[in-house]
C-alpha cells in the first residue's frame, strides 16, 4: 500500500478491540471518514471504543457476523484487526470486490517516519521485544515500543521522527495483511505448531511468519535461530543478510555461546558480550531471547557494553514465568503467557520436579502429546480447567499421574483453592496453560492477573 492522502477518504475498520480503536483514532486524526464495524452490540464495547462514536466515527453493527448490510463499495480501503480471520465472510466479500485490505501493522509502517526493528516467533516474542527496546533505550536512541505486545502501533506512529526506531512485536495474524512492511532488522525466534486453527497447517503458519522479511534486501538483516530447524530453513527464503544465533552450535558468523559467554563473530571480528551466568533472566529459552536481542541491537549499531549492561539487569516481563509469591514453602508461578505447547514445555523444563501444573483453555489446533514426557518426569499433580480440561486430563493419565492427583476445576478461584490445599513445602504451583485464554478470559493478561490476585489472598 502506498502512502496516500487520507483526508476525505471513506475507510472501514473491522474489529473494535485495541488495534481497531487505535487505527480508527489515527485515521480520524488524518481527516478520514471512518466507519468501525464489529458484530458486538455497542454497549459491550470498551470505553475507548464508545468514546470514538462522539468523534465522527460511524459504528456499524447489528448486521450479523457476515456483515450483511455493510455497503462495502463505498470504502477506499479496509483496516482489519489481527484477531479477525481473512476467511471471515465480510472480508471475503471485500476481497471479491478488490477493496484493499490491510492491517494496523501495515498502516503504521506506511505512515511512520522512523525505521522498524521487528520480532516474531511462536514463543519469546514479548520478552525479546521488551529486552531489545530496553537496549535501545539504554543506548539513548529515539525509540518507540509497540505491536502485539499490547501497545497498538497506530498510537505510536504519530510520535515517530526520522531518527526513531520502532521496536515491534509482530504476530502471524498481523503479518498476514502486510504489503510493504520491511523492517531494517527482523528476527524469527522459533516456529513450532500454533494457531493452526487459523492458518490451516504448519506451511500456512510458516508462510505468515515469513512475511516479516519478505520485502527485505541486502541492506537489511534477517536474524534467525540456528537451533530451530524450521527457522534455520528460512535463510534460503530471505534476500536480507542472514545472521544466525545459537546457544548450542559454534557459528563462523553470528551470535553464539563460546565457553559460557555470548560472543558476536562477523566478517573476521569477534566481540565478547557477557557471560551467560550474568544474564538476570534464567533458562535456556531466555538465553535464546538474549542472543536474538543482542543480534538485533548490535547489527543496528549499539555497542556491546550497552547490551551487556542491560542483559545483566533486565528483569523479564509479566505473565512469563513470573514469580508471584512463596507461601508456606510453596512457590506460585504465573506463566499465563504460555498459550501453546512449546511455551509450556519451556516452562516445565525450568523446574526440575515437584510441579503442580495448572493447564487448559482454548486449544489452537496443536497436539498436547509432546508434553507427556515432561509431565511424567516432573509433575506431581495436575489441575485442569476450561474447554481443554478433558484433553489435559488425558495427557496427565497417559503420563502416569495418579487419578487422585488430577483435578478438574470450575474456575481459577477453584484452581487456587485446590492447589493451596494439596501443595507441600518445596512444590512449585505453575500456571502454564498451553492454551489460549479466550474461553474464559478476555486475554492471557486478565487470566494471569486474576491468578496473581487469588494467590495473594492466601498470604
C-alpha positions as CSV (number, residue, x, y, z in Angstrom):
1,X,0.0,0.0,0.0
2,X,1.4,3.4,-1.0
3,X,1.2,6.3,1.4
4,X,-1.9,8.2,0.4
5,X,-3.8,11.3,1.4
6,X,-6.3,10.2,3.9
7,X,-8.4,13.4,4.2
8,X,-11.9,12.8,3.0
9,X,-11.4,9.1,2.3
10,X,-14.0,6.6,3.4
11,X,-12.3,3.9,5.4
12,X,-13.8,0.8,7.1
13,X,-12.1,-0.5,10.3
14,X,-13.1,-4.1,11.1
15,X,-12.9,-5.0,14.8
16,X,-13.4,-2.7,17.8
17,X,-10.7,-4.1,20.0
18,X,-7.4,-2.2,21.0
19,X,-6.0,-2.5,17.4
20,X,-9.2,-1.4,15.7
21,X,-9.8,1.5,18.0
22,X,-6.2,2.8,17.7
23,X,-6.4,2.5,13.9
24,X,-9.7,4.4,13.8
25,X,-8.2,7.2,16.0
26,X,-5.2,7.6,13.7
27,X,-7.3,7.6,10.6
28,X,-9.7,10.2,12.0
29,X,-6.8,12.4,13.0
30,X,-5.7,12.4,9.4
31,X,-9.2,13.5,8.2
32,X,-10.5,10.2,7.0
33,X,-14.2,9.4,7.3
34,X,-14.1,6.3,9.4
35,X,-16.7,3.6,10.0
36,X,-16.0,0.9,12.6
37,X,-17.6,-2.5,12.2
38,X,-17.9,-5.1,14.9
39,X,-20.6,-7.8,15.4
40,X,-20.9,-6.9,19.1
41,X,-23.6,-4.5,20.4
42,X,-22.2,-1.1,21.3
43,X,-22.9,-1.5,25.0
44,X,-20.5,-4.4,25.2
45,X,-17.6,-2.4,23.8
46,X,-14.7,-0.8,25.7
47,X,-15.0,2.8,27.0
48,X,-12.3,3.7,24.5
49,X,-14.4,2.4,21.6
50,X,-17.6,4.1,22.8
51,X,-15.7,7.4,23.0
52,X,-14.9,7.3,19.3
53,X,-18.5,7.5,18.3
54,X,-18.8,11.0,19.7
55,X,-16.0,12.0,17.4
56,X,-17.4,11.5,13.9
57,X,-16.8,7.7,13.8
58,X,-19.7,5.7,12.5
59,X,-20.4,2.4,14.3
60,X,-21.7,-0.4,12.1
61,X,-23.2,-3.4,13.9
62,X,-26.3,-5.5,14.1
63,X,-25.6,-6.7,10.6
64,X,-24.7,-10.2,11.8
65,X,-21.3,-11.9,11.7
66,X,-21.4,-12.0,7.9
67,X,-21.6,-8.2,7.7
68,X,-24.8,-8.2,5.7
69,X,-26.0,-4.7,5.2
70,X,-22.5,-3.1,5.1
71,X,-22.2,-1.3,1.7
72,X,-18.5,-2.2,1.0
73,X,-18.2,-0.4,-2.3
74,X,-18.3,3.0,-0.5
75,X,-14.9,2.4,1.1
76,X,-11.5,3.2,-0.3
77,X,-9.8,0.5,1.8
78,X,-10.3,-1.5,4.9
79,X,-8.2,-2.0,8.1
80,X,-8.7,-5.3,9.7
81,X,-7.9,-6.2,13.3
82,X,-5.4,-9.1,13.7
83,X,-8.0,-11.2,15.6
84,X,-10.3,-11.4,12.6
85,X,-9.6,-14.1,10.1
86,X,-9.2,-13.2,6.4
87,X,-11.7,-16.0,5.7
88,X,-14.5,-14.1,7.5
89,X,-17.4,-13.6,5.1
90,X,-17.2,-9.8,5.3
91,X,-13.5,-9.8,4.3
92,X,-14.1,-12.4,1.6
93,X,-16.7,-10.1,0.1
94,X,-14.3,-7.2,0.2
95,X,-11.6,-9.3,-1.5
96,X,-14.0,-10.3,-4.3
97,X,-14.8,-6.6,-4.8
98,X,-11.0,-5.9,-4.9
99,X,-11.2,-3.5,-2.0
100,X,-7.7,-3.2,-0.4
101,X,-7.4,-4.9,3.0
102,X,-4.6,-4.1,5.3
103,X,-3.8,-4.5,9.0
104,X,-2.8,-2.0,11.6
105,X,0.8,-3.1,11.3
106,X,0.9,-2.1,7.6
107,X,-1.0,1.1,8.3
108,X,1.6,2.0,11.0
109,X,4.5,1.1,8.7
110,X,3.3,3.2,5.7
111,X,2.7,6.3,7.8
112,X,5.6,6.1,10.2
113,X,8.6,8.4,9.8
114,X,11.0,6.1,11.5
115,X,12.5,2.6,10.9
116,X,11.2,-0.7,12.2
117,X,13.0,-3.4,14.1
118,X,10.6,-6.4,14.3
119,X,10.4,-9.6,16.2
120,X,8.2,-12.7,15.6
121,X,8.2,-16.3,16.6
122,X,5.9,-18.8,18.3
123,X,7.5,-18.1,21.7
124,X,9.7,-15.5,23.3
125,X,8.4,-12.5,21.3
126,X,7.3,-10.3,24.2
127,X,10.5,-10.9,26.3
128,X,12.8,-10.4,23.3
129,X,10.9,-7.3,22.1
130,X,10.9,-5.7,25.6
131,X,14.6,-6.6,26.1
132,X,15.5,-5.2,22.7
133,X,13.6,-1.9,23.5
134,X,15.4,-1.6,26.8
135,X,18.8,-1.9,25.0
136,X,17.8,0.8,22.5
137,X,16.6,3.0,25.5
138,X,19.9,2.4,27.3
139,X,21.8,3.4,24.2
140,X,19.8,6.7,24.2
141,X,18.3,6.0,20.9
142,X,14.9,7.6,20.0
143,X,12.7,4.5,20.4
144,X,9.1,3.5,20.4
145,X,7.7,0.1,21.5
146,X,4.5,-1.4,20.2
147,X,2.7,-4.1,18.3
148,X,1.4,-7.4,19.5
149,X,3.0,-6.6,22.9
150,X,-0.3,-4.8,23.8
151,X,0.7,-1.3,22.7
152,X,-1.0,-0.6,19.3
153,X,1.4,0.7,16.7
154,X,-1.2,3.2,15.4
155,X,-0.8,5.1,18.7
156,X,3.0,5.2,18.3
157,X,3.5,6.4,14.8
158,X,2.3,10.0,15.4
159,X,5.3,10.3,17.8
160,X,7.8,9.0,15.3
161,X,10.6,11.1,13.7
162,X,13.1,10.3,11.0
163,X,15.6,9.0,13.6
164,X,13.1,7.0,15.6
165,X,13.4,3.2,15.8
166,X,10.1,1.4,16.3
167,X,10.7,-1.9,18.1
168,X,7.7,-4.0,17.3
169,X,6.5,-7.4,18.3
170,X,4.6,-8.8,15.3
171,X,2.3,-11.9,15.2
172,X,1.4,-14.2,12.3
173,X,-2.0,-12.6,12.3
174,X,-0.6,-9.1,11.8
175,X,1.9,-10.3,9.1
176,X,-0.9,-11.8,7.0
177,X,-2.0,-8.3,5.9
178,X,1.3,-6.7,5.0
179,X,2.1,-5.4,1.6
180,X,5.1,-3.0,2.0
181,X,6.3,-3.8,5.6
182,X,10.1,-4.0,5.6
183,X,12.0,-3.8,8.9
184,X,15.7,-2.9,8.9
185,X,16.2,-5.9,11.1
186,X,13.8,-8.8,11.5
187,X,14.1,-11.7,14.0
188,X,12.4,-15.0,13.8
189,X,12.9,-16.7,17.2
190,X,11.3,-20.1,16.5
191,X,8.4,-21.8,14.7
192,X,6.5,-24.5,16.4
193,X,2.9,-25.6,16.0
194,X,0.5,-22.8,17.0
195,X,-2.6,-21.1,15.5
196,X,-3.2,-24.0,13.2
197,X,-6.9,-23.3,13.6
198,X,-6.3,-20.0,11.8
199,X,-3.5,-20.9,9.3
200,X,-4.6,-24.4,8.5
201,X,-1.2,-26.2,8.8
202,X,2.4,-25.5,9.5
203,X,3.1,-24.4,5.9
204,X,0.5,-21.7,6.2
205,X,1.7,-20.6,9.6
206,X,5.3,-20.5,8.5
207,X,4.3,-18.6,5.4
208,X,2.6,-15.9,7.5
209,X,5.7,-15.6,9.8
210,X,8.0,-15.3,6.7
211,X,6.3,-12.1,5.7
212,X,8.4,-10.4,8.3
213,X,11.4,-10.5,5.9
214,X,9.5,-10.9,2.6
215,X,10.5,-7.4,1.3
216,X,14.0,-7.1,2.8
217,X,17.0,-6.5,0.7
218,X,20.8,-6.9,1.2
219,X,20.9,-3.7,3.3
220,X,18.6,-5.3,5.9
221,X,19.3,-8.1,8.4
222,X,17.3,-11.3,8.9
223,X,18.1,-12.8,12.3
224,X,17.3,-16.5,12.6
225,X,17.5,-19.2,15.3
226,X,20.0,-21.7,14.0
227,X,19.0,-24.3,16.6
228,X,15.4,-24.4,15.4
229,X,15.2,-26.4,12.2
230,X,12.1,-24.7,10.8
231,X,13.6,-21.2,11.4
232,X,17.0,-22.1,10.1
233,X,15.5,-23.2,6.8
234,X,14.1,-19.7,6.3
235,X,17.6,-18.5,5.4
236,X,17.0,-19.7,1.9
237,X,14.0,-17.5,1.5
238,X,15.2,-14.1,2.5
239,X,17.2,-11.5,0.5
240,X,18.4,-9.9,3.6
241,X,21.8,-10.5,5.2
242,X,21.2,-13.7,7.4
243,X,22.5,-13.5,10.9
244,X,22.1,-16.8,12.8
245,X,22.1,-17.0,16.6
246,X,22.7,-20.2,18.5
247,X,23.1,-21.4,22.1
248,X,24.2,-24.9,21.0
249,X,26.4,-24.6,18.0
250,X,29.7,-22.8,17.1
251,X,29.0,-20.3,14.3
252,X,31.6,-18.9,11.9
253,X,29.4,-15.8,11.7
254,X,26.6,-14.8,14.0
255,X,25.8,-14.6,17.7
256,X,26.5,-17.7,19.8
257,X,27.8,-19.1,23.0
258,X,31.6,-19.8,23.5
259,X,32.9,-21.1,26.8
260,X,29.9,-19.8,28.7
261,X,29.9,-16.3,27.1
262,X,27.8,-14.7,24.4
263,X,30.0,-13.7,21.5
264,X,29.5,-12.0,18.1
265,X,31.5,-13.1,15.2
266,X,31.2,-11.1,11.9
267,X,33.5,-10.5,9.0
268,X,36.5,-11.8,10.8
269,X,35.9,-9.9,14.0
270,X,35.0,-11.5,17.4
271,X,33.3,-9.3,20.0
272,X,32.6,-10.8,23.5
273,X,29.4,-9.5,25.1
274,X,28.6,-11.1,28.5
275,X,28.9,-14.3,30.5
276,X,25.7,-16.3,30.3
277,X,25.6,-16.7,34.1
278,X,25.5,-12.9,34.4
279,X,22.2,-12.6,32.5
280,X,19.5,-11.9,35.0
281,X,16.6,-13.8,33.3
282,X,17.3,-17.6,33.6
283,X,16.6,-20.6,31.4
284,X,17.6,-21.8,28.0
285,X,14.7,-20.1,26.4
286,X,15.7,-16.8,27.9
287,X,19.3,-17.3,26.7
288,X,17.9,-17.6,23.2
289,X,15.9,-14.4,23.7
290,X,19.1,-12.7,24.9
291,X,21.0,-13.9,21.8
292,X,18.3,-12.6,19.5
293,X,18.1,-9.2,21.2
294,X,21.9,-9.0,21.1
295,X,21.9,-9.6,17.4
296,X,19.1,-7.0,16.7
297,X,20.9,-4.4,18.8
298,X,24.5,-5.0,17.6
299,X,23.5,-5.0,13.9
300,X,21.7,-1.7,14.5
301,X,24.9,-0.2,15.7
302,X,24.6,-0.5,19.5
303,X,27.8,-1.1,21.5
304,X,28.3,-4.5,23.1
305,X,29.0,-2.9,26.5
306,X,25.5,-1.3,26.5
307,X,24.0,-4.7,25.5
308,X,25.8,-6.5,28.3
309,X,24.7,-4.0,30.9
310,X,21.0,-4.4,30.0
311,X,21.3,-8.2,29.9
312,X,22.7,-8.1,33.5
313,X,19.8,-6.0,34.8
314,X,16.6,-6.8,32.7
315,X,14.0,-8.4,35.0
316,X,11.7,-10.0,32.4
317,X,8.1,-9.4,31.6
318,X,4.8,-10.0,33.4
319,X,3.0,-13.3,32.8
320,X,6.1,-15.2,31.6
321,X,7.5,-17.4,34.4
322,X,6.6,-14.6,36.8
323,X,7.3,-15.3,40.4
324,X,4.1,-14.4,42.3
325,X,4.7,-15.5,45.9
326,X,6.1,-18.1,48.2
327,X,3.5,-19.3,50.8
328,X,4.3,-22.0,53.4
329,X,7.4,-23.1,51.3
330,X,5.4,-23.3,48.1
331,X,6.3,-21.2,45.1
332,X,3.5,-19.8,42.9
333,X,4.5,-19.0,39.3
334,X,2.4,-17.2,36.7
335,X,3.1,-18.3,33.2
336,X,-0.2,-17.3,31.7
337,X,1.6,-16.3,28.6
338,X,2.3,-19.9,28.0
339,X,-0.5,-20.2,25.4
340,X,0.9,-23.1,23.4
341,X,2.5,-26.4,23.9
342,X,6.1,-25.4,23.1
343,X,5.9,-22.5,25.5
344,X,4.7,-24.7,28.3
345,X,7.4,-27.2,27.6
346,X,9.9,-24.5,28.2
347,X,8.2,-23.6,31.5
348,X,8.2,-27.2,32.7
349,X,11.9,-27.5,31.8
350,X,12.6,-24.6,34.1
351,X,11.7,-26.5,37.3
352,X,13.3,-30.0,38.0
353,X,10.4,-31.6,39.9
354,X,7.5,-31.3,42.3
355,X,5.4,-29.2,39.9
356,X,1.7,-28.8,40.4
357,X,0.7,-27.9,36.8
358,X,-2.3,-25.8,36.0
359,X,-3.4,-26.0,32.4
360,X,-6.3,-25.8,30.0
361,X,-8.2,-23.2,28.0
362,X,-8.9,-23.0,24.3
363,X,-6.8,-25.3,22.2
364,X,-5.5,-23.7,18.9
365,X,-5.2,-27.0,17.0
366,X,-2.0,-28.4,18.3
367,X,-1.4,-31.8,19.9
368,X,-0.6,-31.9,23.6
369,X,1.3,-35.2,23.3
370,X,4.8,-33.5,23.4
371,X,4.1,-32.6,27.0
372,X,3.8,-36.2,28.2
373,X,7.5,-36.9,28.9
374,X,8.0,-33.8,31.0
375,X,4.7,-34.3,32.8
376,X,5.8,-37.8,33.6
377,X,9.2,-36.7,34.8
378,X,8.5,-33.5,36.7
379,X,4.8,-33.1,37.6
380,X,3.2,-34.5,40.8
381,X,-0.3,-33.0,40.3
382,X,-2.4,-31.6,37.5
383,X,-5.2,-29.1,37.8
384,X,-7.2,-28.7,34.5
385,X,-9.8,-26.1,33.5
386,X,-11.6,-24.6,30.6
387,X,-12.5,-26.1,27.2
388,X,-9.5,-28.3,27.0
389,X,-9.7,-29.7,30.6
390,X,-10.6,-33.2,29.3
391,X,-7.6,-33.2,26.9
392,X,-5.2,-32.1,29.7
393,X,-6.7,-34.8,32.0
394,X,-5.9,-37.3,29.2
395,X,-2.3,-36.1,29.0
396,X,-1.9,-36.5,32.8
397,X,-3.3,-40.0,32.7
398,X,-1.1,-41.1,29.8
399,X,1.9,-39.6,31.7
400,X,1.1,-41.8,34.7
401,X,-0.2,-39.2,37.1
402,X,-2.5,-41.0,39.6
403,X,-6.2,-40.3,39.3
404,X,-6.3,-38.7,42.8
405,X,-3.7,-36.2,41.7
406,X,-5.7,-34.9,38.7
407,X,-8.4,-32.3,39.4
408,X,-10.9,-30.7,37.1
409,X,-11.5,-27.2,38.3
410,X,-14.6,-25.0,37.8
411,X,-12.7,-21.7,37.6
412,X,-9.4,-20.0,38.7
413,X,-10.7,-19.5,42.2
414,X,-11.3,-23.2,42.5
415,X,-7.8,-23.8,41.0
416,X,-6.0,-21.7,43.6
417,X,-8.1,-23.1,46.4
418,X,-7.3,-26.7,45.4
419,X,-3.6,-26.0,44.9
420,X,-3.3,-24.4,48.3
421,X,-4.9,-27.5,49.9
422,X,-2.6,-30.1,48.2
423,X,0.7,-28.2,47.9
424,X,3.5,-29.2,50.2
425,X,6.7,-27.3,51.0
426,X,9.1,-27.5,48.1
427,X,6.3,-27.7,45.5
428,X,6.0,-25.3,42.6
429,X,2.5,-24.3,41.6
430,X,2.8,-23.5,37.9
431,X,0.1,-21.8,35.8
432,X,1.3,-22.6,32.3
433,X,-1.9,-23.4,30.4
434,X,-0.6,-24.5,26.9
435,X,-3.9,-22.9,25.7
436,X,-5.3,-19.6,24.7
437,X,-7.4,-17.8,27.3
438,X,-10.4,-16.8,25.2
439,X,-12.8,-19.5,26.5
440,X,-12.9,-17.9,30.0
441,X,-11.0,-14.6,29.8
442,X,-10.5,-11.6,27.5
443,X,-6.7,-12.2,27.4
444,X,-3.9,-14.1,28.9
445,X,-3.1,-10.9,30.9
446,X,-6.5,-11.0,32.5
447,X,-6.1,-14.7,33.3
448,X,-2.6,-14.1,34.9
449,X,-3.8,-11.0,36.8
450,X,-6.7,-12.9,38.3
451,X,-4.4,-15.8,39.2
452,X,-1.9,-13.4,41.0
453,X,-4.7,-11.7,42.9
454,X,-6.1,-15.0,44.1
455,X,-2.7,-16.2,45.2
456,X,-2.1,-13.0,47.2
457,X,-5.3,-13.6,49.1
458,X,-3.6,-16.7,50.5
459,X,-0.8,-14.7,52.2
